Amino acid sequence: MSHNQNPQVPAEWLTHAEQTDYRETPLYDATIEYCKRLARASPLIEFQTFGKSGQGRDLPLLIGAADDAFTPEAAKRAGKPVVLIQACIHAGEPDGKDAGLALLRDIAITQTQEGLLERLVLLFIPIYNTDGHERVSPYNRINQNGPAEMGWRTTSSYQNLNRDYMKADTPETRAWLSLWNEWKPDLFIDCHVTDGADYRCNITFQHEHHQGVAPSVLAWEQRVFDHRVAAATEAAGNVISWYLEFIDNRDLTIGIRDFNGSPRFSTGYTSLRNRPGILIETHMLKPYRPRVIGTYDFLRFALAEVNRDPESLLEAVKQADDETLAAGQTYDPARLYPIDFELTEKTRPYNLKGFQYNTELSDVSGDTRVTFGSEPLDLTVPMYDDLRVTKAVAPPLYYIVPAQWQEVIGALKAHGLKLHTTNEALTIEVESYRFHDVKWPDGPFEGRQMPTFKAEKVNERRTFPAGSVIVPLAQKWAKVAINLLEPEAPDSLARWGFFNATFEQKEYGEAYVVEKLAREMLANEPQLAEEFQRRLASDAAFAANPQARLEFFYKRSPYWDNQMNLYPVGRILTPFNL
């Protein structure tokens, strides 16, 4: 494994990590000062900010570009793809920050990596979670081997930014979405540190590969990253692997389970934007030096590949965008778009570069304990990475969101979707959903109560007030709209609790009033009386529950709120003049 990516760096340009022999990572102020020094010293680099954190810190951005292509317009005119690399979304995982600073230094100052910006524009976020970055402690990540002190996983409001891409609750995510909507990057790379078992790899990577990823984008990721970038990173002295998530880290022979990173995660979200999204996960048990250097190598080879052949990346994303635009022009009930996935039982053999390990019964936990040694162990284990579609929908031509759901409309705007706001009330035939089997979790997740439910299609004529928002799907970001507004998508706004009030019963009947109503209904509706008797005979719990018995009649009466459990968003299936 290589020990220094460039031993000839002048002392004044050593990063803080290099100065301390990779024992430390710099704090926010020192990081910003190094970024500004780079920008002052080189015409290839500009320092900007793109928003504020919850505690008011600037969110830093370094732009690397040749030929003065420091704006989205200039990059587009020059035909240069835009690559966005971010670090410290989990601020206790700073590997990408120190690797990225060193790489930009070597591009612009030492010029040992010169030429990497010739045919691309680089956006680098050294610290995304700036507030968490400053909650510094040596005890923030128990699983991680260095640096000596590191930041905290979440923001100051305890939000995990890598669960916030769809709901966009935080100011950081809103700023990130604004940056994305402005620059429209062609490639995204997110730098992390993993957890799990011990093994010989210092760096792992992953990208989404299910049927929801545009075929042209997936083919490009596989050709460029699975083969060329991975091979070059290995040849540079690293031990690299696909991301390793073990079914049981006490018995590695059981195998490795891949995952579907739904759009709440960064790389799951960028696939909805028809853009390659690459996850880097360095190995937490390795010392900080090989983790940072492994990230440096992976990033430099990624930029080299894009710089060598920018046309193939631009063509892959253009093809995906064109296909999305074309699909949104017509409604076809037979054309299904997948929105949720799961692993199958299909496996392939995978060569794991591990270490010898032992297990024993623990007298502390009472469970099986694993200890890893230092002797290499090569295993062939099953890799579960085949995904099947579990839910698919036929996208409409448009969605329509009633004006009163302002939080929902605000989220749609934050994602940069093209919207049309109605000037007057609109009565129209729509398809929608009615929810049933609604269940609530025991506690919150990322600050929200996330219900589970089943949804059944309904067709009805509804009136939407002036100020309602129509979302056409003949747009490049249509997949974002579908995943936000199809309620059974795993990270829909309905799943995230934006519509929770629709599940609440708002009017009730007093028992003595419903008793009278029930008797009238029994006398006047023989079929209802038969249904009631069958229910009494077949459902002992129902028969023993006075409230449930009365509710049986209340729900079937005209007094029942027919908008309860009704999804407020409509699906418009026929052409519509905006």
DAVEN-V90979 format. One record per residue. N is the residue number from 1. RES is the residue in three letters. PHI is phi in radians with two decimals (NA if undefined). PSI is psi in radians with two decimals (none if undefined). OMEGA is omega in degrees with one decimal (NA if undefined). Layout:
[[N;RES;PHI;PSI;OMEGA] [N;RES;PHI;PSI;OMEGA]]
This chain:
[[1;MET;NA;2.36;179.5] [2;SER;-1.14;2.65;-176.1] [3;HIS;-1.96;-0.34;177.8] [4;ASN;-2.67;2.22;-177.1] [5;GLN;-1.27;-0.37;179.0] [6;ASN;-2.82;1.62;-175.9] [7;PRO;-1.26;-0.15;-175.8] [8;GLN;-1.68;0.34;-178.5] [9;VAL;-1.23;2.27;174.3] [10;PRO;-1.00;2.56;-174.2] [11;ALA;-0.98;-0.65;-176.1] [12;GLU;-1.26;-0.21;-179.9] [13;TRP;-1.91;0.09;172.6] [14;LEU;-1.11;2.39;173.4] [15;THR;-1.25;2.87;179.4] [16;HIS;-1.05;-0.68;178.4] [17;ALA;-1.07;-0.76;179.7] [18;GLU;-1.18;-0.70;-179.8] [19;GLN;-1.05;-0.57;-177.0] [20;THR;-1.74;0.31;-178.2] [21;ASP;0.96;0.69;176.8] [22;TYR;1.11;0.48;173.4] [23;ARG;-1.50;-0.47;-172.3] [24;GLU;-2.28;2.78;170.0] [25;THR;-2.13;2.53;-174.7] [26;PRO;-1.28;2.68;173.6] [27;LEU;-1.32;3.10;-174.1] [28;TYR;-1.00;-0.94;-174.7] [29;ASP;-1.06;-0.74;179.5] [30;ALA;-1.16;-0.63;177.9] [31;THR;-1.13;-0.79;-179.3] [32;ILE;-1.11;-0.70;-179.9] [33;GLU;-1.12;-0.70;177.8] [34;TYR;-1.13;-0.71;177.5] [35;CYS;-1.04;-0.78;-179.1] [36;LYS;-1.18;-0.63;176.5] [37;ARG;-1.08;-0.75;177.1] [38;LEU;-1.02;-0.78;-178.1] [39;ALA;-1.16;-0.67;179.1] [40;ARG;-1.20;-0.55;-172.3] [41;ALA;-1.51;-0.33;-172.2] [42;SER;-2.37;2.36;174.3] [43;PRO;-1.26;-0.11;179.6] [44;LEU;-1.49;-0.14;-171.9] [45;ILE;-2.29;2.38;170.3] [46;GLU;-2.14;2.50;174.1] [47;PHE;-1.83;2.26;176.4] [48;GLN;-2.40;3.04;168.3] [49;THR;-2.18;2.70;-175.8] [50;PHE;-2.22;0.26;177.5] [51;GLY;2.77;-3.01;-179.1] [52;LYS;-2.21;2.59;175.5] [53;SER;-1.39;3.09;177.4] [54;GLY;-1.04;-0.58;178.6] [55;GLN;-1.62;0.12;173.1] [56;GLY;1.63;0.15;177.8] [57;ARG;-1.35;2.51;174.1] [58;ASP;-1.17;2.46;174.4] [59;LEU;-1.63;1.99;-170.7] [60;PRO;-1.43;2.62;178.5] [61;LEU;-2.52;2.22;170.7] [62;LEU;-1.83;2.32;177.1] [63;ILE;-1.97;2.16;176.1] [64;GLY;-1.92;2.15;-176.0] [65;ALA;-2.75;2.48;169.7] [66;ALA;-1.63;2.88;174.9] [67;ASP;1.04;0.50;174.6] [68;ASP;1.06;0.53;-177.9] [69;ALA;-1.54;1.11;-173.9] [70;PHE;-1.72;0.22;176.2] [71;THR;-2.27;2.75;176.8] [72;PRO;-1.01;-0.65;-178.9] [73;GLU;-1.14;-0.73;179.9] [74;ALA;-1.17;-0.70;178.2] [75;ALA;-1.09;-0.73;-179.2] [76;LYS;-1.17;-0.74;179.2] [77;ARG;-1.05;-0.65;-178.5] [78;ALA;-1.42;-0.09;-179.0] [79;GLY;1.18;0.53;-177.3] [80;LYS;-1.76;2.25;174.3] [81;PRO;-1.17;2.65;179.7] [82;VAL;-1.86;2.19;179.4] [83;VAL;-1.93;2.16;177.5] [84;LEU;-1.88;2.09;174.9] [85;ILE;-2.01;2.29;178.3] [86;GLN;-2.23;2.61;179.1] [87;ALA;-2.30;2.81;173.3] [88;CYS;1.06;0.59;166.3] [89;ILE;-1.14;-0.66;162.5] [90;HIS;-1.77;1.84;-165.4] [91;ALA;-1.22;-0.27;174.2] [92;GLY;-1.37;0.01;-178.7] [93;GLU;-2.07;1.30;-168.9] [94;PRO;-1.55;0.17;-174.0] [95;ASP;-0.94;-0.79;-177.8] [96;GLY;-1.14;-0.57;178.5] [97;LYS;-1.10;-0.93;-176.1] [98;ASP;-1.23;-0.56;176.1] [99;ALA;-1.20;-0.77;-178.1] [100;GLY;-1.16;-0.69;177.4] [101;LEU;-1.10;-0.75;178.9] [102;ALA;-1.13;-0.68;-178.9] [103;LEU;-1.18;-0.75;177.8] [104;LEU;-1.14;-0.65;174.9] [105;ARG;-1.04;-0.74;-177.9] [106;ASP;-1.32;-0.39;173.2] [107;ILE;-1.30;-0.80;-167.4] [108;ALA;-1.74;-0.51;-172.7] [109;ILE;-1.85;-1.11;-179.7] [110;THR;-1.34;-0.38;178.3] [111;GLN;1.04;0.42;173.5] [112;THR;-1.33;-0.26;174.1] [113;GLN;-2.12;0.59;-176.5] [114;GLU;-1.13;2.71;178.1] [115;GLY;1.61;-0.21;-177.5] [116;LEU;-1.20;-0.33;179.9] [117;LEU;-1.76;0.10;-174.3] [118;GLU;-1.06;-0.72;-172.7] [119;ARG;-2.16;0.37;176.3] [120;LEU;-2.60;2.89;172.6] [121;VAL;-2.04;2.31;-176.9] [122;LEU;-1.91;2.22;169.3] [123;LEU;-1.87;2.21;-179.4] [124;PHE;-2.23;2.10;174.4] [125;ILE;-1.74;1.79;-176.7] [126;PRO;-1.26;-0.59;177.9] [127;ILE;-2.40;1.87;177.2] [128;TYR;-1.47;-0.90;179.9] [129;ASN;-1.55;1.38;-172.5] [130;THR;-1.20;-0.64;-179.7] [131;ASP;-1.20;-0.79;176.7] [132;GLY;-1.09;-0.56;179.5] [133;HIS;-1.06;-0.55;-176.7] [134;GLU;-1.62;-0.04;171.1] [135;ARG;-1.51;1.33;-167.2] [136;VAL;-1.59;2.42;177.0] [137;SER;-2.86;2.64;171.3] [138;PRO;-1.32;-0.07;-172.9] [139;TYR;-1.98;0.30;-175.7] [140;ASN;-1.37;-0.45;-179.4] [141;ARG;-2.36;1.71;-175.2] [142;ILE;-1.11;-0.50;-176.6] [143;ASN;-1.46;-0.13;-164.3] [144;GLN;-1.85;2.40;-179.0] [145;ASN;-1.68;1.41;177.2] [146;GLY;1.53;2.87;2.5] [147;PRO;-1.21;-3.09;-172.9] [148;ALA;-1.03;-0.69;174.8] [149;GLU;-2.35;2.56;179.5] [150;MET;-2.56;2.93;-177.7] [151;GLY;-1.36;-2.96;-174.3] [152;TRP;-1.84;2.71;-172.8] [153;ARG;-1.14;-0.71;-170.4] [154;THR;-1.89;3.07;175.6] [155;THR;-1.31;3.13;179.4] [156;SER;-1.18;-0.33;175.6] [157;SER;-1.72;0.31;175.9] [158;TYR;1.11;0.57;175.3] [159;GLN;-1.76;2.32;173.7] [160;ASN;-1.50;1.92;-176.3] [161;LEU;-1.08;-0.46;177.6] [162;ASN;-1.52;0.44;166.0] [163;ARG;-2.29;0.10;-167.9] [164;ASP;-1.92;0.07;-171.6] [165;TYR;-1.12;-0.55;-179.2] [166;MET;-1.57;-0.88;-177.1] [167;LYS;-1.26;-0.47;173.7] [168;ALA;0.91;0.90;-178.6] [169;ASP;-1.39;-0.40;-169.8] [170;THR;-1.75;2.69;175.0] [171;PRO;-1.12;-0.51;178.2] [172;GLU;-1.13;-0.79;179.5] [173;THR;-1.14;-0.71;178.6] [174;ARG;-1.06;-0.68;178.2] [175;ALA;-1.17;-0.72;179.1] [176;TRP;-1.08;-0.77;179.4] [177;LEU;-1.10;-0.68;177.2] [178;SER;-1.11;-0.74;176.9] [179;LEU;-1.07;-0.78;179.5] [180;TRP;-1.09;-0.78;-178.3] [181;ASN;-1.13;-0.53;178.5] [182;GLU;-1.30;-0.82;-173.0] [183;TRP;-1.62;-0.47;-177.6] [184;LYS;0.86;1.11;-177.0] [185;PRO;-1.01;2.71;179.3] [186;ASP;-1.73;-0.35;179.0] [187;LEU;-2.54;2.43;-179.4] [188;PHE;-2.23;2.37;176.4] [189;ILE;-2.30;2.24;-177.2] [190;ASP;-2.05;2.22;-172.5] [191;CYS;-1.77;2.19;-176.8] [192;HIS;-2.39;3.07;168.7] [193;VAL;-2.19;2.36;-172.5] [194;THR;-1.58;3.07;167.2] [195;ASP;-2.14;-3.04;175.7] [196;GLY;2.16;-2.46;-176.6] [197;ALA;-1.58;-3.13;173.2] [198;ASP;-1.72;2.47;178.3] [199;TYR;-2.80;3.07;-169.9] [200;ARG;-1.46;-0.27;-176.4] [201;CYS;-1.23;2.40;171.7] [202;ASN;-1.65;-0.24;-178.3] [203;ILE;-2.58;2.44;174.4] [204;THR;-2.28;2.86;179.8] [205;PHE;-2.59;2.89;-178.6] [206;GLN;-2.79;2.71;167.5] [207;HIS;-2.56;2.77;179.7] [208;GLU;-1.18;2.49;-176.6] [209;HIS;-2.51;0.48;177.1] [210;HIS;-1.55;-3.13;-173.9] [211;GLN;-1.25;-0.15;177.2] [212;GLY;-1.43;-0.22;178.9] [213;VAL;-1.43;2.34;178.7] [214;ALA;-0.96;2.30;-176.5] [215;PRO;-0.97;-0.70;-178.8] [216;SER;-1.16;-0.65;179.1] [217;VAL;-1.20;-0.80;179.6] [218;LEU;-1.08;-0.74;179.7] [219;ALA;-1.08;-0.69;178.5] [220;TRP;-1.15;-0.78;178.4] [221;GLU;-1.03;-0.79;-177.7] [222;GLN;-1.16;-0.73;-178.4] [223;ARG;-1.20;-0.76;-172.6] [224;VAL;-1.48;-0.85;-173.2] [225;PHE;-1.58;-0.81;-177.6] [226;ASP;-1.09;-0.47;-176.2] [227;HIS;-1.95;-1.18;-168.6] [228;ARG;-1.23;-0.89;-177.0] [229;VAL;-1.18;-0.76;179.4] [230;ALA;-1.07;-0.76;-178.4] [231;ALA;-1.16;-0.72;-179.7] [232;ALA;-1.17;-0.69;178.4] [233;THR;-1.11;-0.71;177.2] [234;GLU;-1.13;-0.76;-177.5] [235;ALA;-1.14;-0.41;179.6] [236;ALA;-1.36;-0.04;176.4] [237;GLY;1.96;0.13;178.0] [238;ASN;-1.68;2.86;170.3] [239;VAL;-1.95;1.98;-170.7] [240;ILE;-2.05;2.67;179.8] [241;SER;-2.66;2.78;162.7] [242;TRP;-1.04;2.69;-177.6] [243;TYR;-0.97;2.33;-173.3] [244;LEU;-1.94;1.87;173.9] [245;GLU;-2.04;1.88;-171.8] [246;PHE;-1.45;2.44;175.9] [247;ILE;-1.08;-0.68;176.4] [248;ASP;-2.65;1.96;-176.2] [249;ASN;-1.30;0.04;173.3] [250;ARG;-1.62;-0.21;177.9] [251;ASP;-2.54;1.57;-173.5] [252;LEU;-1.18;-0.35;-177.8] [253;THR;-1.21;-0.31;178.0] [254;ILE;-1.12;-0.58;172.8] [255;GLY;2.18;-3.11;-175.8] [256;ILE;-2.03;2.37;-178.1] [257;ARG;-2.01;2.03;173.4] [258;ASP;-1.28;-3.09;-176.5] [259;PHE;-2.61;2.79;171.3] [260;ASN;-1.67;1.86;176.8] [261;GLY;-1.39;1.67;-177.4] [262;SER;-1.10;2.98;-171.0] [263;PRO;-1.18;-0.07;172.0] [264;ARG;-1.16;-0.38;179.6] [265;PHE;-1.62;2.71;-174.7] [266;SER;-1.03;-0.90;-175.4] [267;THR;-1.29;-0.40;171.2] [268;GLY;-1.26;-0.61;179.7] [269;TYR;-1.23;-0.79;-175.8] [270;THR;-1.15;-0.43;175.9] [271;SER;-1.17;-0.50;174.1] [272;LEU;-1.17;-0.44;178.2] [273;ARG;-1.54;0.17;-179.5] [274;ASN;1.08;0.61;-179.5] [275;ARG;-2.19;2.46;173.7] [276;PRO;-1.03;2.35;177.9] [277;GLY;-2.25;2.04;-173.4] [278;ILE;-1.96;2.24;176.8] [279;LEU;-1.74;2.19;170.8] [280;ILE;-1.82;2.28;175.8] [281;GLU;-2.28;1.79;173.6] [282;THR;-1.30;2.84;-173.5] [283;HIS;-1.56;2.09;-168.5] [284;MET;-1.10;-0.43;-177.6] [285;LEU;-1.48;-0.20;176.4] [286;LYS;-1.36;2.60;175.1] [287;PRO;-1.01;2.84;-173.9] [288;TYR;-1.11;-0.65;-177.7] [289;ARG;-0.98;-1.02;-178.4] [290;PRO;-1.15;-0.42;176.3] [291;ARG;-1.22;-0.81;179.8] [292;VAL;-1.15;-0.77;-179.0] [293;ILE;-1.16;-0.65;175.7] [294;GLY;-1.09;-0.71;177.4] [295;THR;-1.14;-0.78;177.0] [296;TYR;-0.94;-0.86;-178.1] [297;ASP;-1.11;-0.80;-179.8] [298;PHE;-1.04;-0.77;-177.7] [299;LEU;-1.17;-0.75;-177.8] [300;ARG;-1.17;-0.62;179.0] [301;PHE;-1.30;-0.54;174.5] [302;ALA;-1.11;-0.82;178.5] [303;LEU;-1.12;-0.66;179.6] [304;ALA;-1.08;-0.71;179.7] [305;GLU;-1.16;-0.75;178.2] [306;VAL;-1.15;-0.74;-179.4] [307;ASN;-1.13;-0.58;179.4] [308;ARG;-1.21;-0.66;-174.7] [309;ASP;-2.50;1.21;-179.4] [310;PRO;-1.15;-0.46;-175.6] [311;GLU;-1.10;-0.66;-177.6] [312;SER;-1.17;-0.63;176.3] [313;LEU;-1.17;-0.83;-179.5] [314;LEU;-1.07;-0.66;179.2] [315;GLU;-1.20;-0.69;-179.8] [316;ALA;-1.09;-0.79;-177.9] [317;VAL;-1.30;-0.58;176.7] [318;LYS;-1.13;-0.76;178.4] [319;GLN;-1.05;-0.73;179.0] [320;ALA;-1.13;-0.75;178.4] [321;ASP;-1.10;-0.76;-179.5] [322;ASP;-1.08;-0.72;179.0] [323;GLU;-1.14;-0.68;178.4] [324;THR;-1.15;-0.76;178.1] [325;LEU;-1.07;-0.78;-178.8] [326;ALA;-1.12;-0.72;-179.1] [327;ALA;-1.11;-0.56;-177.9] [328;GLY;-1.35;-0.07;-177.3] [329;GLN;-1.38;-0.44;-176.2] [330;THR;-2.36;2.70;173.5] [331;TYR;-1.77;2.19;179.0] [332;ASP;-2.33;1.89;-177.8] [333;PRO;-1.08;-0.30;179.6] [334;ALA;-1.57;-0.19;-179.5] [335;ARG;-1.62;1.83;-173.5] [336;LEU;-1.76;2.40;176.5] [337;TYR;-1.89;2.17;-176.5] [338;PRO;-1.32;2.39;-179.9] [339;ILE;-2.17;-0.19;177.3] [340;ASP;-2.58;2.66;-169.6] [341;PHE;-2.52;2.80;173.0] [342;GLU;-2.59;2.76;177.2] [343;LEU;-1.26;2.50;172.1] [344;THR;-1.59;-3.14;176.9] [345;GLU;-1.52;0.02;179.9] [346;LYS;-1.25;2.39;-179.7] [347;THR;-2.26;2.90;169.9] [348;ARG;-2.36;2.66;179.1] [349;PRO;-1.24;2.41;-179.3] [350;TYR;-2.26;2.34;-179.5] [351;ASN;-1.53;1.92;-177.5] [352;LEU;-1.73;2.19;177.7] [353;LYS;-1.65;1.53;-173.3] [354;GLY;-1.90;-2.85;174.7] [355;PHE;-2.19;2.72;171.5] [356;GLN;-1.00;2.50;178.8] [357;TYR;-2.55;2.76;179.8] [358;ASN;-2.29;2.69;175.0] [359;THR;-2.22;2.64;178.1] [360;GLU;-2.73;2.82;177.1] [361;LEU;-1.30;2.24;-178.2] [362;SER;-1.52;2.29;174.6] [363;ASP;-1.45;-0.05;176.4] [364;VAL;-1.59;-1.01;-176.6] [365;SER;-1.55;-0.39;-173.7] [366;GLY;1.40;0.04;-179.5] [367;ASP;-1.93;3.09;177.1] [368;THR;-1.27;2.28;-179.0] [369;ARG;-1.88;2.44;178.0] [370;VAL;-1.96;2.45;172.6] [371;THR;-2.26;2.36;-178.4] [372;PHE;-1.81;2.44;177.3] [373;GLY;-1.73;-2.82;-177.7] [374;SER;-2.02;-0.06;178.7] [375;GLU;-1.40;2.26;-179.9] [376;PRO;-1.06;2.52;177.0] [377;LEU;-2.42;2.08;177.0] [378;ASP;-1.75;2.18;-177.8] [379;LEU;-2.19;2.55;167.2] [380;THR;-1.84;2.00;-173.3] [381;VAL;-2.17;2.76;176.7] [382;PRO;-1.28;2.32;174.2] [383;MET;-1.87;2.07;176.3] [384;TYR;-1.63;1.78;-178.7] [385;ASP;-2.43;0.27;177.4] [386;ASP;-1.65;2.18;-175.7] [387;LEU;-1.97;2.47;174.7] [388;ARG;-2.09;2.74;179.1] [389;VAL;-1.38;2.26;175.9] [390;THR;-1.87;-0.30;178.2] [391;LYS;-2.63;2.29;177.5] [392;ALA;-2.44;2.66;-179.0] [393;VAL;-2.34;2.70;169.9] [394;ALA;-1.59;1.87;-176.0] [395;PRO;-1.08;2.49;175.9] [396;PRO;-1.34;-3.08;171.5] [397;LEU;-1.39;-0.60;-179.2] [398;TYR;-2.57;2.71;161.6] [399;TYR;-1.86;2.68;173.9] [400;ILE;-2.31;2.25;-176.6] [401;VAL;-1.98;2.14;-179.2] [402;PRO;-1.04;2.59;-172.4] [403;ALA;-1.02;-0.54;-173.9] [404;GLN;-1.25;-0.27;-178.3] [405;TRP;-1.56;1.20;-172.1] [406;GLN;-1.21;-0.59;178.4] [407;GLU;-1.11;-0.68;178.1] [408;VAL;-1.16;-0.82;-179.6] [409;ILE;-1.09;-0.67;177.3] [410;GLY;-1.08;-0.68;177.7] [411;ALA;-1.15;-0.73;178.3] [412;LEU;-1.06;-0.73;178.3] [413;LYS;-1.13;-0.69;-179.3] [414;ALA;-1.07;-0.57;179.7] [415;HIS;-1.38;-0.05;176.1] [416;GLY;1.38;0.33;-179.5] [417;LEU;-1.24;2.55;173.4] [418;LYS;-1.29;2.20;-175.7] [419;LEU;-2.26;2.67;173.0] [420;HIS;-2.17;2.15;-179.3] [421;THR;-1.71;2.24;-177.2] [422;THR;-1.30;2.52;-180.0] [423;ASN;-1.62;-0.28;-179.5] [424;GLU;-2.57;2.92;179.7] [425;ALA;-1.05;2.53;-176.5] [426;LEU;-2.29;2.14;174.9] [427;THR;-1.84;2.18;-170.0] [428;ILE;-2.70;2.67;173.4] [429;GLU;-1.35;2.24;178.5] [430;VAL;-2.36;2.78;167.7] [431;GLU;-1.81;2.45;178.9] [432;SER;-2.60;-2.75;-176.3] [433;TYR;-2.38;2.58;167.3] [434;ARG;-2.03;2.32;-176.1] [435;PHE;-1.56;2.57;171.6] [436;HIS;-2.59;3.03;-175.6] [437;ASP;0.89;0.77;-179.2] [438;VAL;-1.31;2.27;179.1] [439;LYS;-2.29;2.62;-175.5] [440;TRP;-2.04;2.51;179.1] [441;PRO;-1.29;2.89;178.2] [442;ASP;-1.25;-0.43;-177.8] [443;GLY;-2.69;3.11;-177.7] [444;PRO;-1.36;2.78;171.0] [445;PHE;-2.27;2.13;-176.0] [446;GLU;0.89;0.71;174.6] [447;GLY;1.37;0.11;-177.2] [448;ARG;-2.26;2.59;172.8] [449;GLN;-1.56;2.00;-173.7] [450;MET;-1.81;1.84;179.2] [451;PRO;-1.32;2.73;165.9] [452;THR;-1.93;2.64;-175.4] [453;PHE;-2.87;2.94;167.5] [454;LYS;-1.98;2.63;-176.0] [455;ALA;-2.23;2.27;177.3] [456;GLU;-2.00;2.42;-179.3] [457;LYS;-1.13;2.47;171.2] [458;VAL;-2.34;2.61;175.6] [459;ASN;-2.15;2.26;-178.3] [460;GLU;-2.81;2.89;176.1] [461;ARG;-1.68;2.15;-177.8] [462;ARG;-2.18;2.70;173.2] [463;THR;-1.89;2.15;178.8] [464;PHE;-1.86;2.25;-174.9] [465;PRO;-1.21;2.84;173.2] [466;ALA;-0.99;2.50;-176.6] [467;GLY;1.62;-0.03;174.2] [468;SER;-1.20;2.78;-173.7] [469;VAL;-2.04;2.23;175.4] [470;ILE;-1.78;2.30;-177.1] [471;VAL;-1.98;1.78;177.4] [472;PRO;-1.30;2.54;178.5] [473;LEU;-1.67;0.01;171.9] [474;ALA;-1.47;1.14;177.6] [475;GLN;-2.63;2.77;-174.6] [476;LYS;-1.11;-0.53;-176.3] [477;TRP;-1.66;0.43;-176.3] [478;ALA;-1.01;-0.61;-179.2] [479;LYS;-1.13;-0.55;175.0] [480;VAL;-1.11;-0.82;179.9] [481;ALA;-1.06;-0.77;-179.3] [482;ILE;-1.07;-0.80;-178.0] [483;ASN;-1.26;-0.41;174.7] [484;LEU;-1.40;-0.62;-167.3] [485;LEU;-1.92;-0.23;169.8] [486;GLU;-1.40;1.97;-167.9] [487;PRO;-1.08;-0.49;-177.8] [488;GLU;-1.54;0.05;169.3] [489;ALA;-1.17;2.52;-171.0] [490;PRO;-1.11;-0.45;179.6] [491;ASP;-2.15;0.60;175.4] [492;SER;-1.19;2.82;176.5] [493;LEU;-1.12;-0.52;176.0] [494;ALA;-1.16;-0.75;178.0] [495;ARG;-1.10;-0.62;-177.7] [496;TRP;-1.44;0.06;171.5] [497;GLY;1.60;0.23;-180.0] [498;PHE;-1.23;-0.33;-177.9] [499;PHE;-2.04;0.39;-172.9] [500;ASN;-1.04;-0.51;-178.9] [501;ALA;-1.10;-0.43;-178.9] [502;THR;-1.23;-0.27;-179.8] [503;PHE;-1.55;-0.04;-173.8] [504;GLU;-1.69;2.34;174.1] [505;GLN;-1.39;2.23;-173.0] [506;LYS;-1.85;-0.38;177.7] [507;GLU;-2.17;2.56;-177.0] [508;TYR;-2.36;2.72;175.8] [509;GLY;-1.89;2.33;174.4] [510;GLU;-1.13;2.55;-174.0] [511;ALA;-0.99;-0.75;-175.9] [512;TYR;-1.21;-0.48;177.6] [513;VAL;-1.30;-0.78;-178.4] [514;VAL;-1.21;-0.55;174.6] [515;GLU;-0.97;-0.82;-179.1] [516;LYS;-1.14;-0.76;179.4] [517;LEU;-1.09;-0.76;-178.0] [518;ALA;-1.06;-0.74;-179.8] [519;ARG;-1.12;-0.67;177.8] [520;GLU;-1.14;-0.71;-179.5] [521;MET;-1.18;-0.67;178.1] [522;LEU;-1.11;-0.66;-178.0] [523;ALA;-1.27;-0.55;-171.3] [524;ASN;-1.77;-0.21;-174.4] [525;GLU;-2.28;1.53;-177.0] [526;PRO;-1.00;-0.66;-179.7] [527;GLN;-1.16;-0.64;177.0] [528;LEU;-1.15;-0.69;179.1] [529;ALA;-1.09;-0.70;177.5] [530;GLU;-1.14;-0.74;179.1] [531;GLU;-1.08;-0.71;-179.9] [532;PHE;-1.12;-0.77;-179.6] [533;GLN;-1.15;-0.67;177.4] [534;ARG;-1.11;-0.69;-179.6] [535;ARG;-1.16;-0.71;177.4] [536;LEU;-1.07;-0.68;-176.3] [537;ALA;-1.33;-0.50;-172.5] [538;SER;-1.77;-0.26;-173.1] [539;ASP;-2.26;1.67;-176.9] [540;ALA;-1.12;-0.65;179.5] [541;ALA;-1.13;-0.71;177.1] [542;PHE;-1.12;-0.79;-178.5] [543;ALA;-1.08;-0.52;-177.3] [544;ALA;-1.57;0.04;-174.6] [545;ASN;-2.01;1.76;-178.2] [546;PRO;-1.01;-0.70;-178.3] [547;GLN;-1.14;-0.74;179.6] [548;ALA;-1.14;-0.64;-179.8] [549;ARG;-1.15;-0.72;178.0] [550;LEU;-1.24;-0.64;179.8] [551;GLU;-1.14;-0.50;175.1] [552;PHE;-0.91;-0.75;-178.5] [553;PHE;-1.42;-0.70;-178.7] [554;TYR;-1.04;-0.74;-178.8] [555;LYS;-1.17;-0.40;-178.8] [556;ARG;-1.71;0.10;-179.3] [557;SER;-1.73;2.86;177.8] [558;PRO;-1.20;-0.16;179.5] [559;TYR;-1.37;-0.31;-176.5] [560;TRP;-1.20;2.46;-180.0] [561;ASP;-1.30;1.84;-176.3] [562;ASN;-1.37;-0.03;175.5] [563;GLN;-1.66;-0.15;175.2] [564;MET;-1.15;2.39;-178.4] [565;ASN;1.13;0.30;177.1] [566;LEU;-1.76;2.21;-178.5] [567;TYR;-1.20;2.19;-176.6] [568;PRO;-1.22;-0.39;-175.8] [569;VAL;-1.43;2.38;177.2] [570;GLY;-1.83;2.64;174.1] [571;ARG;-1.88;2.10;179.7] [572;ILE;-1.72;2.14;-172.4] [573;LEU;-1.80;-0.18;-177.1] [574;THR;-1.99;2.68;-179.9] [575;PRO;-0.98;2.57;-170.6] [576;PHE;-2.53;2.28;179.8] [577;ASN;-1.47;1.98;179.0] [578;LEU;-1.47;none;NA]]
